[in-house]
Amino acid sequence: MGYKKNSYCSQGIRRGSAVLLFSLILSYFLTDVQSCAQVKLCDPNYTTDGEYWLYPAIYNYRPVKIYCKGMNTPTPSEYLTLFETNLFMYQNNRYTDGTSCSMETYEHENSGRTLYNKIGVDIRTMTIIETDSNFTTQIQGKVVRYGWVQSCSGYTSSCDYKGVAGMSVADTGLIFSGMNEWIKFGTDGEFSTVLRNDHTIALKGDGACGGGKPKYPIKLETDPSFSKLCTVV
């Protein structure tokens, strides 16, 4: 079964220059435009990767700006463009002993520093796909999963956790759900929350090797304070 093309498609998804009309009538006709694949059903000429307004059912068809990748393929995928630094660091050093905080270089096979420029999202659930690294800048080593904070320093209780996770969805029109949880994992895994609000989450973690990871996929919600939706973009 496919999705019916309707005459309102172009108003809802015009790339880069849409004026959003918030009316019950328009939202009714836009319920088909929930994914990048459905954008293509509206008009096969939409073959350019870029930002589109989508209307996810889980948000009661409220508009969300989503980057569509692979629009020249039958199965494009959805991403959220990030405007603030989203950095994850699995450090390549460890504590030299269990009684001091002096450190030495330790090239663990999983160590790395990853900067996320866009994050993959499951458009049906509006959760983050933590293993999607298509839009990352790899600063060093291996890709670190989005949302994970970890290291292998063999820390002591008097020393800092060396793994760092910094997440921000500021200015995207979305916020982190307050229901998101993190749990310990790995050998002697520990983590702490440095900062947490609707738009930003900063964590530190460590172990031998271990840290903290999302208990469930990280969920995003619409930002009630976001004011850019009513502008020409």
N, CA, C and O of each residue as an XYZ file, in Angstrom:
932
protein
N       0.841     -1.192      0.000
C       0.000      0.000      0.000
C       0.877      1.243      0.000
O       1.888      1.291      0.700
N       0.497      2.245     -0.778
C       1.249      3.481     -0.833
C       0.513      4.598     -0.136
O      -0.502      4.376      0.526
N       1.029      5.796     -0.288
C       0.424      6.982      0.297
C      -0.109      7.867     -0.808
O       0.586      8.128     -1.790
N      -1.315      8.321     -0.659
C      -1.975      9.137     -1.670
C      -1.284     10.480     -1.817
O      -1.039     11.174     -0.830
N      -0.972     10.840     -3.049
C      -0.442     12.170     -3.319
C      -1.578     13.173     -3.224
O      -2.674     12.909     -3.721
N      -1.340     14.321     -2.595
C      -2.400     15.316     -2.498
C      -1.896     16.674     -2.960
O      -0.690     16.885     -3.088
N      -2.809     17.583     -3.208
C      -2.466     18.879     -3.786
C      -1.761     19.792     -2.801
O      -1.291     20.862     -3.187
N      -1.676     19.398     -1.546
C      -1.029     20.238     -0.547
C       0.426     19.847     -0.319
O       1.106     20.470      0.497
N       0.917     18.830     -1.022
C       2.279     18.354     -0.785
C       3.302     19.468     -0.902
O       4.130     19.638     -0.007
N       3.264     20.233     -1.990
C       4.308     21.221     -2.212
C       4.305     22.308     -1.152
O       5.363     22.846     -0.827
N       3.143     22.644     -0.603
C       3.096     23.648      0.455
C       3.760     23.142      1.717
O       4.361     23.911      2.466
N       3.649     21.851      1.949
C       4.187     21.332      3.195
C       5.662     21.032      3.157
O       6.319     21.042      4.197
N       6.205     20.764      1.973
C       7.575     20.271      1.937
C       8.499     21.097      1.074
O       9.649     20.706      0.873
N       8.045     22.220      0.557
C       8.910     23.002     -0.323
C      10.246     23.242      0.357
O      10.305     23.824      1.441
N      11.304     22.797     -0.276
C      12.616     22.770      0.355
C      13.205     24.169      0.438
O      13.379     24.850     -0.573
N      13.512     24.589      1.682
C      14.274     25.803      1.881
C      13.511     27.096      1.801
O      14.087     28.144      2.090
N      12.223     27.090      1.418
C      11.518     28.368      1.289
C      10.032     28.237      1.603
O       9.199     28.846      0.931
N       9.695     27.443      2.625
C       8.289     27.210      2.936
C       7.793     28.193      3.981
O       8.477     28.453      4.971
N       6.592     28.746      3.761
C       5.909     29.509      4.795
C       4.883     28.566      5.400
O       3.968     28.118      4.709
N       5.026     28.262      6.681
C       4.167     27.272      7.305
C       2.829     27.878      7.677
O       2.774     28.944      8.291
N       1.761     27.209      7.311
C       0.411     27.669      7.600
C      -0.183     26.770      8.660
O      -0.442     25.592      8.412
N      -0.397     27.320      9.839
C      -0.904     26.522     10.941
C      -2.425     26.596     10.956
O      -3.014     27.480     11.579
N      -3.036     25.671     10.275
C      -4.494     25.594     10.277
C      -4.894     24.132     10.326
O      -4.140     23.262      9.889
N      -6.040     23.867     10.840
C      -6.507     22.495     10.931
C      -6.692     21.879      9.553
O      -6.447     20.688      9.359
N      -7.123     22.692      8.604
C      -7.348     22.164      7.265
C      -6.039     21.726      6.641
O      -5.953     20.636      6.074
N      -5.014     22.568      6.739
C      -3.727     22.237      6.142
C      -3.111     21.029      6.821
O      -2.579     20.147      6.146
N      -3.174     20.972      8.143
C      -2.575     19.846      8.848
C      -3.254     18.540      8.467
O      -2.620     17.485      8.457
N      -4.536     18.611      8.157
C      -5.246     17.403      7.736
C      -4.651     16.860      6.441
O      -4.442     15.654      6.306
N      -4.378     17.753      5.491
C      -3.865     17.313      4.204
C      -2.387     16.951      4.240
O      -1.883     16.324      3.307
N      -1.693     17.331      5.287
C      -0.262     17.076      5.352
C       0.086     15.791      6.091
O       1.265     15.498      6.293
N      -0.911     15.025      6.495
C      -0.625     13.823      7.275
C       0.130     12.778      6.471
O       0.701     11.857      7.055
N       0.151     12.895      5.133
C       0.916     11.954      4.328
C       2.414     12.245      4.361
O       3.215     11.352      4.086
N       2.807     13.473      4.689
C       4.208     13.872      4.555
C       4.916     13.692      5.895
O       5.274     14.665      6.560
N       5.110     12.433      6.277
C       5.691     12.127      7.577
C       7.143     11.682      7.490
O       7.821     11.609      8.515
N       7.629     11.385      6.308
C       8.985     10.867      6.149
C       9.580     11.380      4.852
O       8.879     11.945      4.012
N      10.880     11.179      4.695
C      11.540     11.588      3.455
C      11.038     10.766      2.273
O      10.943     11.278      1.158
N      10.716      9.497      2.510
C      10.176      8.669      1.433
C       8.835      9.206      0.947
O       8.537      9.139     -0.245
N       8.027      9.736      1.859
C       6.730     10.274      1.470
C       6.862     11.611      0.749
O       5.983     11.986     -0.027
N       7.952     12.331      1.000
C       8.235     13.532      0.213
C       8.371     13.150     -1.255
O       7.839     13.836     -2.128
N       9.076     12.068     -1.528
C       9.273     11.616     -2.903
C       7.965     11.176     -3.541
O       7.793     11.310     -4.753
N       7.042     10.653     -2.740
C       5.743     10.265     -3.280
C       4.942     11.484     -3.706
O       4.161     11.421     -4.655
N       5.134     12.583     -3.009
C       4.448     13.813     -3.393
C       4.906     14.278     -4.768
O       4.101     14.711     -5.592
N       6.204     14.182     -5.001
C       6.748     14.637     -6.280
C       8.081     13.937     -6.508
O       9.041     14.202     -5.784
N       8.162     13.050     -7.497
C       9.414     12.336     -7.770
C      10.570     13.261     -8.125
O      11.726     12.838     -8.113
N      10.270     14.527     -8.444
C      11.333     15.470     -8.785
C      12.115     15.945     -7.563
O      13.156     16.585     -7.705
N      11.619     15.636     -6.363
C      12.384     15.952     -5.156
C      13.505     14.919     -5.015
O      13.322     13.874     -4.390
N      14.652     15.220     -5.594
C      15.784     14.278     -5.587
C      17.025     14.863     -4.919
O      18.088     14.243     -4.926
N      16.888     16.047     -4.347
C      18.038     16.725     -3.751
C      18.057     16.530     -2.242
O      17.061     16.793     -1.567
N      19.175     16.075     -1.715
C      19.327     15.975     -0.263
C      19.289     17.371      0.348
O      19.849     18.314     -0.212
N      18.635     17.502      1.488
C      18.574     18.793      2.152
C      17.497     18.825      3.213
O      16.950     17.789      3.589
N      17.193     20.024      3.695
C      16.227     20.214      4.772
C      14.807     20.271      4.212
O      14.532     20.988      3.250
N      13.916     19.504      4.832
C      12.508     19.477      4.445
C      11.653     19.574      5.707
O      12.070     19.152      6.786
N      10.468     20.127      5.559
C       9.509     20.121      6.665
C       8.735     18.815      6.612
O       8.071     18.523      5.618
N       8.818     18.029      7.678
C       8.060     16.790      7.810
C       7.061     16.936      8.944
O       7.185     17.817      9.795
N       6.066     16.056      8.939
C       4.954     16.144      9.890
C       4.755     14.786     10.564
O       3.801     14.077     10.246
N       5.649     14.411     11.499
C       5.585     13.085     12.119
C       4.277     12.859     12.876
O       3.799     13.735     13.597
N       3.717     11.684     12.699
C       2.461     11.359     13.377
C       2.619     11.395     14.887
O       1.691     11.769     15.604
N       3.811     11.002     15.379
C       4.023     10.955     16.827
C       3.950     12.345     17.446
O       3.728     12.473     18.650
N       4.135     13.388     16.639
C       4.012     14.771     17.107
C       2.668     15.384     16.719
O       2.519     16.605     16.680
N       1.692     14.523     16.435
C       0.374     15.002     15.995
C       0.498     15.910     14.775
O      -0.224     16.897     14.632
N       1.435     15.543     13.901
C       1.640     16.211     12.607
C       2.124     17.648     12.736
O       1.932     18.451     11.824
N       2.743     17.974     13.849
C       3.391     19.279     13.958
C       4.640     19.282     13.087
O       5.304     18.251     12.977
N       4.984     20.421     12.458
C       6.117     20.452     11.533
C       7.465     20.384     12.244
O       7.669     20.998     13.292
N       8.367     19.630     11.652
C       9.735     19.505     12.141
C      10.667     19.583     10.934
O      10.423     18.931      9.919
N      11.719     20.369     11.038
C      12.676     20.455      9.937
C      13.673     19.309     10.048
O      14.392     19.182     11.040
N      13.701     18.479      9.007
C      14.517     17.271      8.981
C      15.368     17.262      7.710
O      14.903     17.646      6.637
N      16.604     16.825      7.846
C      17.479     16.670      6.683
C      17.236     15.297      6.069
O      17.307     14.279      6.757
N      16.949     15.276      4.772
C      16.717     14.022      4.059
C      17.968     13.648      3.270
O      18.445     14.426      2.444
N      18.490     12.462      3.527
C      19.678     11.945      2.835
C      19.268     10.792      1.925
O      18.469      9.937      2.308
N      19.822     10.781      0.723
C      19.514      9.707     -0.214
C      18.223      9.935     -0.973
O      17.506      8.981     -1.278
N      17.916     11.182     -1.282
C      16.667     11.488     -1.986
C      16.679     11.003     -3.435
O      15.632     10.971     -4.083
N      17.827     10.632     -3.939
C      17.891     10.049     -5.278
C      17.831      8.532     -5.236
O      18.128      7.864     -6.227
N      17.442      7.985     -4.079
C      17.288      6.544     -3.899
C      15.853      6.245     -3.466
O      15.131      7.161     -3.073
N      15.428      4.980     -3.531
C      14.065      4.633     -3.097
C      13.867      4.718     -1.584
O      12.732      4.783     -1.112
N      14.965      4.717     -0.818
C      14.842      4.663      0.645
C      15.673      5.755      1.310
O      16.695      5.457      1.927
N      15.255      7.008      1.196
C      15.987      8.081      1.882
C      15.851      7.953      3.394
O      14.922      7.317      3.891
N      16.775      8.555      4.111
C      16.762      8.474      5.573
C      16.753      9.864      6.188
O      17.100     10.849      5.537
N      16.352      9.928      7.453
C      16.106     11.196      8.136
C      17.210     11.520      9.139
O      17.726     10.642      9.831
N      17.557     12.816      9.198
C      18.581     13.301     10.124
C      18.154     14.639     10.710
O      17.429     15.411     10.082
N      18.615     14.892     11.915
C      18.414     16.188     12.549
C      19.734     16.947     12.508
O      20.751     16.467     13.008
N      19.710     18.138     11.910
C      20.907     18.968     11.842
C      21.158     19.627     13.191
O      20.243     20.195     13.788
N      22.396     19.554     13.671
C      22.771     20.087     14.978
C      23.492     21.421     14.814
O      24.289     21.596     13.893
N      23.208     22.352     15.709
C      23.782     23.693     15.618
C      24.800     23.982     16.721
O      25.548     24.956     16.639
N      24.828     23.148     17.734
C      25.803     23.276     18.811
C      26.733     22.063     18.783
O      26.452     21.071     18.110
N      27.836     22.150     19.515
C      28.813     21.062     19.546
C      28.222     19.823     20.209
O      27.686     19.896     21.315
N      28.323     18.686     19.526
C      27.932     17.388     20.076
C      29.160     16.485     19.986
O      29.431     15.887     18.945
N      29.896     16.395     21.090
C      31.210     15.751     21.091
C      31.252     14.600     22.087
O      30.754     14.709     23.208
N      31.860     13.490     21.654
C      31.999     12.304     22.496
C      33.466     11.884     22.490
O      34.072     11.717     21.431
N      34.031     11.717     23.696
C      35.458     11.413     23.824
C      35.674     10.167     24.679
O      35.335     10.139     25.862
N      36.236      9.156     24.062
C      36.715      7.953     24.744
C      38.231      8.106     24.780
O      38.913      7.859     23.785
N      38.751      8.514     25.930
C      40.139      8.965     26.015
C      41.141      7.834     25.807
O      40.871      6.669     26.101
N      42.311      8.219     25.289
C      43.372      7.237     25.041
C      44.464      7.336     26.102
O      45.655      7.359     25.791
N      44.031      7.393     27.368
C      44.998      7.367     28.465
C      44.377      6.673     29.669
O      43.171      6.427     29.702
N      45.196      6.363     30.642
C      44.707      5.672     31.830
C      45.541      6.088     33.034
O      46.647      6.611     32.897
N      44.988      5.844     34.213
C      45.714      6.134     35.451
C      46.806      5.093     35.657
O      46.616      3.909     35.380
N      47.946      5.554     36.145
C      49.108      4.664     36.255
C      48.987      3.666     37.398
O      49.584      2.591     37.350
N      48.212      4.019     38.436
C      48.028      3.088     39.547
C      46.719      3.417     40.240
O      46.001      4.330     39.831
N      46.418      2.686     41.266
C      45.152      2.859     41.956
C      45.192      3.817     43.120
O      44.214      3.937     43.858
N      46.312      4.507     43.299
C      46.434      5.383     44.463
C      46.652      6.848     44.107
O      46.558      7.712     44.978
N      46.943      7.144     42.835
C      47.155      8.534     42.429
C      46.369      8.811     41.156
O      45.780      7.910     40.559
N      46.373     10.086     40.752
C      45.651     10.473     39.542
C      46.599     10.785     38.390
O      46.193     11.411     37.411
N      47.849     10.360     38.494
C      48.771     10.534     37.369
C      48.382      9.566     36.252
O      47.866      8.477     36.505
N      48.644      9.991     34.998
C      48.155      9.228     33.857
C      49.278      8.904     32.889
O      50.341      9.526     32.898
N      49.007      7.901     32.045
C      49.909      7.526     30.970
C      49.090      7.266     29.712
O      47.899      6.964     29.794
N      49.721      7.381     28.555
C      49.034      7.115     27.294
C      48.682      5.643     27.198
O      49.492      4.770     27.509
N      47.452      5.383     26.759
C      46.981      4.008     26.639
C      46.085      3.943     25.412
O      44.940      4.394     25.454
N      46.591      3.391     24.334
C      45.846      3.359     23.077
C      44.878      2.177     23.076
O      45.153      1.130     22.490
N      43.742      2.367     23.743
C      42.737      1.307     23.736
C      42.120      1.195     22.354
O      41.981      2.199     21.655
N      41.750     -0.004     21.952
C      41.243     -0.233     20.594
C      39.952      0.526     20.302
O      39.637      0.765     19.136
N      39.200      0.908     21.328
C      37.937      1.611     21.109
C      38.016      3.110     21.378
O      37.008      3.807     21.263
N      39.184      3.614     21.732
C      39.277      5.034     22.056
C      39.056      5.880     20.810
O      39.385      5.470     19.698
N      38.497      7.063     21.013
C      38.239      7.948     19.891
C      37.572      9.236     20.332
O      37.138      9.376     21.476
N      37.500     10.180     19.390
C      36.813     11.453     19.609
C      35.954     11.729     18.385
O      36.463     11.844     17.270
N      34.659     11.834     18.601
C      33.713     11.959     17.494
C      32.844     13.185     17.677
O      32.258     13.394     18.739
N      32.766     14.001     16.623
C      31.915     15.187     16.605
C      30.741     14.909     15.675
O      30.933     14.605     14.498
N      29.526     15.013     16.204
C      28.318     14.769     15.407
C      27.780     16.087     14.864
O      27.525     17.026     15.618
N      27.610     16.144     13.528
C      27.049     17.318     12.864
C      25.555     17.160     12.600
O      24.806     18.136     12.613
N      25.136     15.936     12.362
C      23.728     15.566     12.249
C      23.568     14.218     12.930
O      24.512     13.431     12.991
N      22.375     13.952     13.442
C      22.104     12.657     14.062
C      20.969     11.967     13.320
O      19.977     12.596     12.948
N      21.130     10.673     13.113
C      20.069      9.894     12.498
C      18.895      9.744     13.451
O      19.083      9.527     14.648
N      17.680      9.860     12.917
C      16.486      9.706     13.743
C      15.545      8.692     13.110
O      15.442      8.597     11.887
N      14.866      7.942     13.956
C      13.761      7.084     13.532
C      12.529      7.969     13.481
O      12.010      8.359     14.527
N      12.057      8.290     12.302
C      10.993      9.271     12.147
C       9.676      8.786     12.732
O       8.802      9.600     13.031
N       9.513      7.484     12.902
C       8.269      6.954     13.478
C       8.198      7.191     14.978
O       7.129      7.475     15.520
N       9.337      7.074     15.644
C       9.366      7.207     17.104
C      10.064      8.475     17.565
O      10.013      8.819     18.746
N      10.717      9.174     16.637
C      11.543     10.350     16.935
C      12.540     10.046     18.049
O      12.661     10.778     19.032
N      13.245      8.937     17.854
C      14.357      8.571     18.720
C      15.645      8.604     17.901
O      15.624      8.463     16.679
N      16.759      8.793     18.595
C      18.053      8.927     17.930
C      18.629      7.548     17.616
O      18.597      6.646     18.453
N      19.155      7.399     16.405
C      19.835      6.168     16.009
C      21.303      6.320     16.400
O      22.079      6.942     15.675
N      21.674      5.763     17.522
C      22.977      6.052     18.133
C      24.159      5.510     17.341
O      25.286      5.972     17.521
N      23.919      4.531     16.462
C      25.010      3.929     15.695
C      25.217      4.596     14.340
O      26.122      4.204     13.603
N      24.410      5.584     13.994
C      24.513      6.241     12.687
C      25.584      7.333     12.745
O      25.431      8.331     13.449
N      26.658      7.128     12.003
C      27.769      8.091     12.010
C      28.001      8.704     10.630
O      29.118      9.109     10.312
N      26.952      8.774      9.813
C      27.099      9.302      8.455
C      27.513     10.769      8.428
O      28.201     11.206      7.505
N      27.097     11.527      9.434
C      27.423     12.951      9.464
C      28.243     13.270     10.716
O      27.786     13.975     11.615
N      29.444     12.741     10.748
C      30.338     12.972     11.882
C      31.691     13.460     11.377
O      32.056     13.250     10.220
N      32.414     14.106     12.261
C      33.814     14.445     12.023
C      34.636     13.629     13.007
O      34.522     13.811     14.219
N      35.460     12.736     12.490
C      36.249     11.882     13.362
C      37.567     12.578     13.684
O      38.435     12.714     12.822
N      37.705     13.011     14.922
C      38.889     13.760     15.338
C      40.056     12.829     15.636
O      41.216     13.142     15.368
N      39.712     11.670     16.202
C      40.779     10.726     16.580
C      40.168      9.355     16.814
O      39.075      9.249     17.369
N      40.866      8.303     16.394
C      40.483      6.945     16.737
C      39.180      6.462     16.142
O      38.827      6.805     15.014
N      38.461      5.649     16.931
C      37.228      5.008     16.505
C      36.014      5.900     16.776
O      36.052      6.802     17.613
N      34.938      5.616     16.041
C      33.684      6.334     16.255
C      33.114      5.979     17.627
O      33.034      4.805     17.989
N      32.723      6.994     18.379
C      32.062      6.798     19.671
C      30.561      6.947     19.451
O      30.116      7.927     18.852
N      29.794      6.004     19.919
C      28.340      6.036     19.731
C      27.719      7.285     20.338
O      28.149      7.774     21.382
N      26.699      7.786     19.658
C      25.985      8.948     20.187
C      25.275      8.559     21.486
O      24.587      7.541     21.554
N      25.455      9.380     22.499
C      24.791      9.155     23.778
C      25.584      8.336     24.772
O      25.225      8.273     25.948
N      26.668      7.699     24.316
C      27.470      6.858     25.200
C      28.607      7.669     25.807
O      29.210      8.505     25.134
N      28.895      7.419     27.079
C      30.028      8.060     27.747
C      30.844      6.950     28.395
O      30.327      6.189     29.214
N      32.121      6.858     28.027
C      32.894      5.684     28.436
C      34.387      5.963     28.349
O      34.831      6.881     27.660
N      35.138      5.154     29.060
C      36.591      5.203     28.975
C      37.145      3.932     29.609
O      36.398      3.063     30.058
N      38.463      3.846     29.634
C      39.112      2.640     30.150
C      40.335      3.018     30.979
O      41.397      2.405     30.871
N      40.158      4.048     31.811
C      41.308      4.587     32.543
C      41.625      3.817     33.815
O      42.701      3.989     34.387
N      40.687      2.953     34.275
C      40.895      2.280     35.548
C      40.943      3.271     36.687
O      41.794      3.184     37.572
N      40.003      4.230     36.652
C      39.984      5.347     37.598
C      39.871      4.881     39.056
O      39.446      3.758     39.328
N      40.253      5.750     39.974
C      39.974      5.551     41.390
C      38.905      6.552     41.803
O      38.617      7.495     41.067
N      38.325      6.352     42.959
C      37.216      7.201     43.391
C      37.630      8.656     43.579
O      36.780      9.546     43.560
N      38.917      8.907     43.758
C      39.381     10.278     43.978
C      39.742     10.996     42.680
O      40.103     12.173     42.710
N      39.650     10.309     41.543
C      40.055     10.892     40.258
C      38.846     11.137     39.363
O      37.775     10.570     39.577
N      39.030     11.984     38.364
C      37.951     12.316     37.440
C      37.655     11.161     36.497
O      38.535     10.373     36.150
N      36.382     11.080     36.090
C      36.033     10.209     34.978
C      36.585     10.842     33.704
O      36.484     12.055     33.524
N      37.166     10.034     32.819
C      37.836     10.588     31.638
C      36.958     10.607     30.386
O      37.213     11.392     29.472
N      35.942      9.767     30.329
C      35.047      9.787     29.177
C      34.111     10.984     29.228
O      33.636     11.360     30.299
N      33.844     11.589     28.063
C      33.019     12.793     27.989
C      31.957     12.620     26.910
O      32.237     12.118     25.821
N      30.731     13.043     27.227
C      29.642     13.076     26.253
C      28.937     14.415     26.375
O      28.418     14.758     27.437
N      28.921     15.172     25.282
C      28.240     16.465     25.266
C      27.209     16.499     24.162
O      27.562     16.413     22.986
N      25.939     16.623     24.515
C      24.833     16.579     23.553
C      24.025     17.866     23.605
O      23.750     18.387     24.686
N      23.644     18.379     22.442
C      22.815     19.581     22.391
C      21.915     19.546     21.162
O      22.367     19.249     20.056
N      20.628     19.855     21.370
C      19.681     20.004     20.256
C      19.127     21.426     20.234
O      18.012     21.652     19.763
N      19.897     22.377     20.739
C      19.469     23.776     20.751
C      19.204     24.268     19.330
O      19.943     23.943     18.401
N      18.143     25.053     19.176
C      17.769     25.689     17.908
C      17.315     24.717     16.830
O      17.261     25.083     15.656
N      16.989     23.487     17.206
C      16.490     22.523     16.219
C      14.970     22.449     16.193
O      14.393     21.877     15.269
N      14.319     23.023     17.201
C      12.878     22.875     17.338
C      12.481     21.672     18.161
O      11.295     21.393     18.338
N      13.495     20.943     18.674
C      13.241     19.754     19.478
C      13.982     19.860     20.803
O      14.896     20.670     20.958
N      13.573     19.030     21.751
C      14.225     18.946     23.050
C      14.421     17.476     23.410
O      13.792     16.592     22.827
N      15.294     17.231     24.371
C      15.448     15.883     24.901
C      14.285     15.579     25.841
O      13.937     16.401     26.689
N      13.694     14.420     25.693
C      12.621     14.019     26.594
C      13.146     13.872     28.017
O      14.261     13.396     28.234
N      12.336     14.282     28.975
C      12.697     14.102     30.372
C      12.668     12.657     30.813
O      13.127     12.330     31.908
N      12.128     11.776     29.962
C      12.043     10.359     30.290
C      13.319      9.596     29.933
O      13.456      8.427     30.294
N      14.248     10.235     29.234
C      15.491      9.548     28.864
C      16.292      9.168     30.109
O      16.413      9.953     31.049
N      16.834      7.953     30.098
C      17.624      7.455     31.226
C      18.949      6.890     30.735
O      19.056      6.425     29.600
N      19.960      6.935     31.604
C      21.248      6.310     31.327
C      21.534      5.266     32.397
O      21.121      5.415     33.547
N      22.237      4.220     32.017
C      22.578      3.146     32.946
C      24.072      2.831     32.839
O      24.709      3.122     31.826
N      24.615      2.236     33.892
C      26.017      1.827     33.891
C      26.198      0.600     32.999
O      25.285     -0.209     32.834
N      27.400      0.482     32.426
C      27.708     -0.725     31.663
C      29.212     -0.990     31.726
O      29.996     -0.115     32.093
N      29.594     -2.202     31.364
C      31.005     -2.565     31.309
C      31.569     -2.938     32.666
O      30.833     -3.083     33.642
N      32.882     -3.090     32.717
C      33.579     -3.438     33.951
C      33.794     -2.194     34.800
O      34.434     -1.238     34.362
N      33.260     -2.212     36.012
C      33.370     -1.075     36.943
C      32.856      0.225     36.326
O      33.357      1.306     36.637
N      31.867      0.117     35.461
C      31.341      1.301     34.787
C      30.662      2.268     35.743
O      29.861      1.866     36.586
N      30.989      3.543     35.603
C      30.384      4.605     36.396
C      30.179      5.821     35.495
O      30.889      5.990     34.504
N      29.213      6.661     35.839
C      29.046      7.914     35.109
C      28.368      8.928     36.013
O      27.758      8.570     37.020
N      28.481     10.193     35.645
C      27.822     11.259     36.393
C      27.270     12.277     35.410
O      27.784     12.435     34.303
N      26.213     12.966     35.831
C      25.601     14.007     35.013
C      26.200     15.347     35.394
O      26.091     15.776     36.543
N      26.828     16.006     34.441
C      27.435     17.315     34.673
C      26.406     18.420     34.469
O      26.370     19.391     35.225
N      25.572     18.267     33.443
C      24.555     19.265     33.112
C      23.418     18.575     32.387
O      23.638     17.725     31.524
N      22.194     18.950     32.747
C      21.049     18.409     32.020
C      19.902     19.403     32.040
O      19.456     19.842     33.101
N      19.432     19.751     30.845
C      18.206     20.528     30.695
C      17.519     20.082     29.412
O      17.909     19.074     28.822
N      16.509     20.812     28.974
C      15.757     20.376     27.799
C      16.625     20.244     26.554
O      16.413     19.352     25.734
N      17.601     21.134     26.418
C      18.373     21.201     25.178
C      19.762     20.592     25.269
O      20.354     20.268     24.239
N      20.293     20.428     26.460
C      21.687     20.027     26.625
C      21.824     18.939     27.681
O      21.197     18.997     28.739
N      22.655     17.945     27.376
C      23.011     16.912     28.347
C      24.522     16.715     28.278
O      25.069     16.457     27.206
N      25.192     16.835     29.415
C      26.639     16.616     29.490
C      26.914     15.556     30.549
O      26.461     15.673     31.687
N      27.658     14.526     30.169
C      27.958     13.417     31.058
C      29.460     13.164     31.090
O      30.179     13.489     30.145
N      29.924     12.574     32.199
C      31.285     12.056     32.291
C      31.181     10.611     32.761
O      30.312     10.277     33.567
N      32.062      9.758     32.261
C      31.992      8.358     32.638
C      33.328      7.668     32.496
O      34.243      8.174     31.846
N      33.427      6.505     33.113
C      34.705      5.793     33.080
C      34.497      4.369     33.587
O      33.401      3.984     33.996
N      35.570      3.610     33.547
C      35.530      2.239     34.020
C      36.822      1.542     33.664
O      37.858      2.167     33.435
N      36.724      0.197     33.623
C      37.938     -0.561     33.326
C      37.661     -1.764     32.400
O      38.161     -2.849     32.698
N      36.926     -1.648     31.337
C      36.438     -0.448     30.637
C      34.912     -0.371     30.818
O      34.242     -1.399     30.914
N      34.377      0.842     30.863
C      32.949      0.982     31.040
C      32.538      2.432     31.107
O      33.301      3.333     30.756
N      31.303      2.646     31.570
C      30.768      4.001     31.655
C      29.261      3.982     31.725
O      28.672      3.181     32.450
N      28.629      4.878     30.958
C      27.177      4.962     30.942
C      26.653      4.953     29.515
O      27.320      5.431     28.598
N      25.451      4.406     29.331
C      24.823      4.363     28.012
C      23.321      4.563     28.174
O      22.785      4.341     29.260
N      22.627      4.983     27.103
C      21.176      5.158     27.205
C      20.487      3.831     27.519
O      20.815      2.795     26.940
N      19.531      3.877     28.443
C      18.769      2.674     28.767
C      17.892      2.275     27.600
O      17.742      1.090     27.302
N      17.314      3.263     26.941
C      16.501      3.079     25.743
C      16.969      4.104     24.709
O      17.700      5.030     25.061
N      16.566      3.964     23.437
C      16.924      4.996     22.456
C      16.515      6.389     22.938
O      15.422      6.577     23.471
N      17.406      7.354     22.743
C      17.167      8.718     23.222
C      15.996      9.335     22.471
O      15.998      9.406     21.242
N      15.011      9.773     23.215
C      13.779     10.286     22.617
C      13.810     11.808     22.542
O      14.283     12.487     23.453
N      13.290     12.325     21.424
C      13.176     13.761     21.208
C      11.716     14.178     21.212
O      10.848     13.434     20.756
N      11.448     15.369     21.729
C      10.097     15.920     21.749
C      10.116     17.310     21.123
O      11.177     17.919     20.985
N       8.950     17.808     20.747
C       8.894     19.155     20.179
C       9.162     20.189     21.267
O       8.810     19.998     22.431
N       9.788     21.279     20.864
C      10.159     22.355     21.778
C       9.046     23.396     21.800
O       8.873     24.120     20.820
N       8.286     23.492     22.893
C       7.164     24.441     22.939
C       7.599     25.894     22.888
O       6.789     26.773     22.592
N       8.876     26.162     23.174
C       9.354     27.546     23.181
C       9.988     27.959     21.859
O      10.416     29.103     21.709
N      10.050     27.040     20.902
C      10.729     27.328     19.640
C       9.891     28.281     18.803
O       8.699     28.050     18.598
N      10.513     29.353     18.318
C       9.759     30.414     17.643
C      10.068     30.548     16.167
O       9.496     31.415     15.506
N      10.959     29.715     15.617
C      11.366     29.900     14.229
C      10.435     29.219     13.233
O      10.615     29.372     12.025
N       9.447     28.475     13.712
C       8.591     27.738     12.804
C       7.672     28.637     11.992
O       7.186     28.228     10.937
N       7.429     29.829     12.454
C       6.496     30.706     11.761
C       7.204     31.697     10.849
O       6.603     32.687     10.432
N       8.458     31.450     10.535
C       9.200     32.369      9.690
C       9.421     31.758      8.319
O       9.284     30.548      8.139
N       9.759     32.588      7.367
C      10.161     32.100      6.058
C      11.601     31.644      6.165
O      12.454     32.414      6.607
N      11.895     30.418      5.775
C      13.225     29.850      5.964
C      13.872     29.521      4.629
O      15.001     29.032      4.593
